[in-house]
């Protein structure tokens, strides 16, 4: 026995199916989610912090505190406080505003009273002096306009005193005066002069390392050789061959008689200097290896490459302990130190990364540079470091990489940085110029452009690497004219013969 099934059109069936689905899932689709007070407060708090963090805790003005004790009517005319009249949150400025983004305008949060003349005065004092005159008179005039249109002649009277005070340079109320930041006087450093030119390489000299005993130094070159030179006489002691492309990095171990080298042939080699032979290879990089550094306290080698990684190697077992990934372009420079963060890398993706050696992960990424970071140098005594890029040199503080200051003025592609314990920072650039800086103040006390070796083109003046020897009194540079140049301090110079040409200029210091 078969029952007749009622037939429906496809349209009806689809519609019913849609209705069932709708009833099941989408019935409250357009309803707004109930507001949760707690999460709303957190959201507004976070917005406040990100948008108004800089002005949230403004200093309480002295007269602001006095004014809080005055009757409310007077206060309405003279000051603007946030709701609650908490002296901690006394805000002065030309425009009053609600307490935060997204806050509804209620009786408590709507725009408040006009700012006081003292508020205008303090804001003008906070501006750099060059702007103060124009902005202060403009601001004071506009506030006077507001008062005048409000129809209060007696209220616009005190304004004139504020204007005259601002034009007079602010002699009254010196407790409010805030000095604009000025560059402190730099320490005097004797100028450096060219002492010796060493030739012998047949290609660009790309890298330098000084031996811990300060007897000799090593250079790696585009002629595929590594040469060892006597530091005192500049004579060639030894040539090592084995790389099949440019040698981009060399390092001498202070813990064992080993020399490490890396090159554009993807090879990382360990040389035993007792036998002058390669005893280990570290295989793993997929492209040219640009730099390497040895850890000062443990037997670990760190290399960085054009394959956008840095690799940590166990020197003895040749094991690839970590592959530090995260950079999106060539990693051009790497530095190690005993304290955290133990590894710092700079890359052509214009970032600097601070690494946790134990975990093999990034601790912090510094994105302030706009161009490739080609060099990093650690200060020998302070817990700080500097990075060099085509936009400028930046100084940073460990362990988080907080920004200290910019050293601007070396307008070239900076290939190398070196710093000694006296606080002399040296930057060497692609166009052959060397700038000397005072580390603490960022004052550029000397600029050198050494002539290229006879027979070279002028375009072959470029500094690829520079390094101070262990006595800190010699500066060795590796150059594109195939020479190594040694500089030393001028012994005859005094503070009188070479004075610091410095004016305490107002710093227009960038915030990043």
C-alpha positions in Angstrom: 0.0 0.0 0.0 1.6 3.3 -1.0 0.7 6.7 0.3 0.6 9.7 -2.0 3.2 12.2 -1.0 2.1 15.8 -1.4 4.1 17.4 -4.2 5.4 20.9 -3.7 7.2 23.1 -6.2 11.0 23.5 -5.8 10.5 27.1 -5.0 8.3 26.3 -2.0 10.7 23.6 -0.7 13.7 25.9 -1.0 11.8 28.6 0.8 10.8 26.3 3.6 14.4 25.1 4.0 15.6 28.6 4.1 13.0 29.5 6.7 14.0 26.5 8.9 17.7 27.5 8.6 16.8 31.0 9.4 14.9 30.1 12.5 17.6 27.8 13.7 20.7 30.1 13.1 19.9 33.6 12.1 17.0 34.6 14.2 19.1 37.0 16.3 21.3 38.0 13.4 20.6 41.8 13.4 20.3 42.2 17.2 23.2 44.1 18.8 25.2 42.3 21.5 24.3 43.5 25.0 26.9 46.0 26.2 29.1 44.7 28.9 30.2 47.6 31.2 33.5 45.9 32.2 34.7 45.2 28.7 33.6 48.7 27.5 35.7 50.3 30.3 38.7 48.2 29.3 38.2 49.2 25.6 37.9 52.9 26.4 40.9 52.6 28.8 43.0 51.0 26.1 42.0 53.6 23.5 42.8 56.4 26.0 46.2 55.0 26.6 47.1 54.6 23.0 45.6 57.9 21.7 46.3 60.2 24.7 49.0 58.4 26.6 51.4 61.3 26.1 49.1 63.9 27.7 47.1 61.7 30.2 49.4 62.5 33.1 50.4 66.1 32.4 52.2 68.0 35.1 49.9 69.8 37.5 50.5 73.6 37.1 51.2 75.4 40.3 48.5 78.0 39.8 46.2 75.2 38.8 46.4 73.7 42.3 45.8 77.2 43.8 42.8 77.6 41.5 41.2 74.4 42.6 40.7 75.9 46.1 38.8 78.9 44.5 35.0 78.9 44.3 33.5 76.9 41.4 32.3 80.1 39.5 35.8 81.5 39.3 37.2 78.2 38.3 34.7 78.0 35.5 36.2 81.1 34.0 39.8 80.4 34.6 40.7 76.8 34.1 39.6 73.5 32.5 39.7 70.3 34.5 38.5 66.9 33.6 35.4 65.5 35.3 36.0 64.9 39.0 38.3 68.0 39.2 41.1 65.7 40.2 44.3 67.9 40.2 46.2 64.9 38.8 44.3 65.3 35.5 44.5 69.0 35.1 44.8 69.5 31.3 45.7 72.9 29.8 45.6 73.7 26.1 43.7 75.7 23.6 40.9 73.1 23.0 39.0 71.3 25.7 38.0 67.8 24.6 36.0 64.8 25.9 37.8 62.4 28.2 38.3 59.8 25.5 37.3 58.5 22.1 33.9 56.9 22.0 32.7 58.6 25.2 29.2 59.9 24.9 28.7 63.6 25.4 26.9 63.8 28.7 26.7 66.7 31.2 30.0 65.3 32.7 31.9 64.7 29.5 30.8 67.4 27.1 33.2 70.1 26.1 34.3 72.1 29.1 35.2 75.7 29.7 37.6 77.9 27.8 41.3 77.4 28.7 43.0 79.8 31.1 45.6 82.4 29.9 48.1 80.6 32.1 47.3 77.4 30.2 48.1 79.2 26.9 51.3 80.5 28.5 52.5 77.1 29.6 51.7 75.5 26.3 53.7 78.2 24.5 56.6 77.6 26.9 56.6 73.9 26.1 57.0 74.6 22.3 60.5 75.1 20.9 61.6 78.7 21.2 61.7 79.3 17.5 58.0 78.6 17.3 57.0 80.1 20.6 56.8 83.8 19.5 54.5 83.1 16.5 52.4 80.4 18.0 52.0 82.1 21.4 50.9 85.4 19.9 48.5 83.6 17.5 47.1 81.4 20.3 46.8 84.3 22.8 45.1 86.4 20.1 42.6 83.7 19.2 41.8 83.1 22.9 41.3 86.9 23.3 38.9 86.7 20.3 36.9 84.0 22.1 36.7 86.1 25.2 35.7 89.2 23.2 32.9 87.4 21.3 31.7 86.0 24.6 31.0 89.6 25.5 33.1 89.8 28.7 35.2 92.9 28.5 36.5 92.4 32.0 37.6 88.9 31.0 39.7 90.0 28.1 41.7 92.3 30.4 44.0 89.8 32.0 44.7 88.3 28.5 46.8 91.4 27.5 49.2 90.7 30.4 49.6 87.1 29.1 50.4 88.4 25.6 52.8 91.0 26.8 54.5 88.4 29.1 54.9 86.0 26.1 56.3 88.8 23.9 58.7 89.9 26.6 60.2 86.4 26.7 58.5 85.3 29.9 60.2 87.0 32.9 57.5 86.3 35.4 56.7 82.9 36.9 60.0 81.3 36.2 58.8 78.1 37.9 56.9 77.4 34.7 59.9 77.9 32.4 60.8 74.6 30.8 64.2 74.6 29.0 64.3 73.1 25.6 66.6 70.1 25.4 70.1 71.0 24.3 73.0 68.8 23.3 75.4 68.5 26.2 79.0 69.6 25.6 80.8 66.7 23.8 84.0 65.3 25.2 87.1 66.4 23.4 88.7 63.7 21.3 92.0 64.1 19.4 91.6 63.9 15.6 92.7 60.8 13.8 95.2 60.8 10.9 96.3 58.2 8.3 99.3 56.3 9.6 99.9 53.4 7.2 98.5 52.0 3.9 98.9 48.3 3.5 98.5 46.8 0.0 98.6 43.1 -1.0 95.1 42.0 -1.7 94.0 41.7 -5.4 90.4 42.5 -4.8 88.1 44.5 -2.5 89.0 44.0 1.2 85.7 43.0 2.8 86.4 42.1 6.4 88.8 42.5 9.3 89.4 40.8 12.7 92.1 41.5 15.3 93.7 38.7 17.2 93.1 38.9 21.1 96.8 39.2 21.8 97.0 42.3 19.5 100.0 40.9 17.6 98.4 40.4 14.2 95.1 40.9 12.3 93.2 39.1 9.6 91.6 40.4 6.5 89.2 38.6 4.0 88.9 39.8 0.5 87.1 39.5 -2.9 90.3 37.8 -4.2 89.1 34.7 -2.3 92.1 34.8 0.1 92.4 35.4 3.8 95.6 37.2 4.8 97.3 37.6 8.2 99.3 40.8 8.8 101.6 41.9 11.5 99.9 44.7 13.4 103.1 46.6 14.4 104.9 46.6 11.0 102.1 46.0 8.5 104.0 43.1 6.9 102.2 40.1 5.5 102.7 37.0 7.6 100.5 34.4 5.9 97.9 33.9 3.1 95.2 31.2 3.5 93.4 29.9 0.4 90.3 27.7 0.3 87.3 29.8 -0.3 86.0 29.9 -3.9 84.3 33.3 -3.7 84.6 36.6 -1.8 85.4 36.2 1.9 82.8 38.3 3.7 83.5 37.7 7.3 86.4 36.7 9.6 86.7 36.2 13.3 89.5 35.0 15.6 88.6 33.0 18.7 89.8 34.1 22.1 89.1 30.7 23.6 91.0 28.5 21.1 93.6 28.8 18.3 90.9 29.0 15.7 90.1 31.4 12.9 86.6 31.4 11.4 85.7 32.6 7.9 82.6 32.8 5.8 82.0 33.8 2.2 79.7 34.2 -0.8 80.4 30.5 -1.6 77.9 29.6 1.2 80.8 28.1 3.2 81.7 28.6 6.8 85.2 27.4 7.7 87.1 26.8 10.9 90.9 27.1 10.4 93.4 25.7 12.9 96.1 28.3 13.2 98.7 25.8 14.5 98.5 23.9 11.2 97.0 26.7 9.0 94.5 24.2 7.7 90.7 24.0 7.5 89.6 21.5 10.2 85.8 22.0 10.1 83.1 23.1 7.7 79.6 24.2 8.9 77.1 23.3 6.2 73.5 24.6 6.1 73.2 28.1 4.6 71.4 28.2 1.3 73.0 31.3 0.0 76.0 33.6 0.5 77.1 34.0 4.2 77.6 37.7 4.9 78.8 37.9 8.5 79.8 35.8 11.5 80.5 36.4 15.2 81.8 34.3 18.1 80.0 34.1 21.4 82.4 35.5 24.1 81.7 32.9 26.8 80.5 29.7 25.2 81.8 27.7 22.2 79.1 28.9 19.8 79.4 30.5 16.4 76.6 32.6 14.8 76.5 33.3 11.0 74.0 35.2 8.9 73.2 34.9 5.3 71.5 36.1 2.2 68.9 33.3 2.8 67.3 35.6 5.4 68.4 33.4 8.4 71.0 33.5 11.0 72.4 30.1 12.2 73.8 29.1 15.6 76.5 26.4 15.4 78.2 24.3 18.0 81.9 24.9 17.2 83.1 21.5 18.3 80.4 19.2 16.9 79.5 21.4 13.8 75.8 20.9 14.8 73.3 23.6 13.7 71.9 24.3 17.1 69.3 26.9 16.0 68.2 28.5 12.7 67.0 32.0 13.6 64.2 32.8 11.1 62.0 35.9 11.0 63.8 38.3 8.8 62.3 38.8 5.4 65.5 39.7 3.5 69.2 39.2 3.6 70.6 39.3 7.2 73.7 41.5 6.7 75.2 41.6 10.2 75.2 39.7 13.5 76.7 40.4 16.9 77.0 38.3 20.1 77.4 39.2 23.7 77.5 37.4 27.0 74.5 39.3 28.5 70.9 39.0 27.2 69.9 39.4 24.4 72.9 37.3 23.4 72.4 37.7 19.6 71.6 40.9 17.6 71.0 40.8 13.9 70.5 43.6 11.3 68.9 43.0 7.9 68.1 44.4 4.5 64.4 44.3 5.5 65.4 47.4 7.6 64.8 45.7 10.9 67.0 44.8 13.8 66.1 41.7 15.9 67.2 40.8 19.4 67.3 37.0 19.9 66.9 34.7 22.8 69.8 32.2 22.3 68.3 29.5 24.5 64.9 29.4 22.8 66.1 30.4 19.4 63.3 33.0 19.2 63.0 36.7 18.6 62.9 38.8 21.9 62.3 42.1 20.1 62.1 43.6 16.6 63.2 47.2 16.1 61.6 48.7 13.0 62.8 52.3 13.3 65.2 52.3 10.3 63.7 53.1 6.9 66.6 51.4 4.9 68.7 48.3 5.1 70.7 47.8 8.3 74.1 46.8 7.2 76.1 47.1 10.4 75.7 46.8 14.2 78.3 47.6 16.8 78.2 46.9 20.6 79.7 49.4 23.0 82.6 47.8 24.9 81.7 49.2 28.3 78.0 50.3 28.2 75.0 48.2 27.8 74.2 49.9 24.5 74.7 49.4 20.8 74.5 51.3 17.5 73.1 50.4 14.1 74.1 51.9 10.7 71.8 52.3 7.7 71.6 54.6 4.7 69.1 56.9 6.5 71.2 57.4 9.7 72.9 55.9 12.7 70.8 55.0 15.7 71.8 54.3 19.2 69.9 51.8 21.3 69.8 50.5 24.9 69.7 46.9 25.9 68.0 44.7 26.9 64.7 45.8 25.1 66.3 47.9 22.4 64.9 51.2 23.7 65.9 54.1 21.3 68.4 56.6 22.6 69.2 59.0 19.7 69.9 59.5 16.0 73.3 60.4 14.7 72.5 62.2 11.4 74.8 63.7 8.9 76.6 60.8 7.3 74.6 60.9 4.2 75.8 57.7 2.5 75.3 54.0 2.7 77.0 53.1 6.0 78.7 49.7 5.6 80.5 49.5 9.0 80.6 50.9 12.5 83.3 50.6 15.2 83.4 52.1 18.7 86.3 52.2 21.2 86.2 52.4 25.0 86.9 56.2 24.9 83.5 56.7 23.3 84.7 57.3 19.7 82.3 55.9 17.2 83.5 55.5 13.6 81.2 55.1 10.6 82.5 54.0 7.2 80.5 54.5 4.1 80.3 53.2 0.5 81.5 56.5 -0.9 84.8 56.3 1.0 84.0 58.8 3.8 84.7 58.1 7.5 82.9 60.1 10.2 84.1 60.2 13.8 81.4 60.7 16.5 81.3 61.3 20.2 79.2 58.4 21.4 77.5 60.2 24.3 76.4 63.3 22.6 76.3 62.2 18.9 78.6 65.1 18.0 80.4 64.6 14.7 84.0 65.8 15.5 85.9 64.6 12.4 85.3 63.7 8.8 88.0 61.9 6.7 88.0 61.0 3.0 91.3 59.3 2.3 92.7 59.3 -1.2 92.5 56.1 -3.1 95.6 54.0 -3.8 97.5 55.2 -7.0 96.2 53.4 -10.0 92.7 53.1 -8.6 89.6 54.9 -9.8 88.0 57.5 -7.6 84.9 55.5 -7.6 86.8 52.7 -5.9 86.8 54.6 -2.6 84.6 52.7 -0.3 84.9 51.5 3.3 83.7 47.9 3.7 84.9 47.2 7.3 86.6 49.0 10.1 87.8 47.9 13.5 89.8 49.2 16.5 92.7 47.1 17.6 92.7 45.8 21.2 94.8 48.8 22.5 91.9 51.1 21.1 94.6 53.4 19.6 94.7 52.1 16.0 91.8 52.1 13.6 92.1 49.6 10.7 89.8 50.0 7.7 89.2 47.6 4.8 88.6 49.5 1.5 87.4 49.1 -2.1 90.8 50.3 -3.5 92.2 46.9 -2.4 94.1 48.4 0.5 94.0 48.3 4.3 94.5 51.7 5.9 95.6 52.2 9.5 94.7 55.4 11.4 96.0 56.6 14.7 95.3 59.6 17.0 97.2 62.8 16.3 99.6 63.0 19.3 100.4 66.7 18.7 96.8 67.8 18.8 95.5 69.6 21.9 92.1 71.1 22.9 93.5 74.5 21.9 94.8 73.6 18.5 91.7 71.5 17.6 88.9 73.0 19.6 85.4 71.5 19.7 83.4 73.5 17.2 80.2 73.1 19.1 77.2 75.3 19.9 74.6 74.2 22.4 72.0 74.0 19.6 68.4 73.1 20.4 67.9 69.5 19.6 65.2 68.8 17.1 65.5 65.2 18.2 63.3 62.7 16.4 61.2 60.4 18.6 62.3 57.2 16.8 
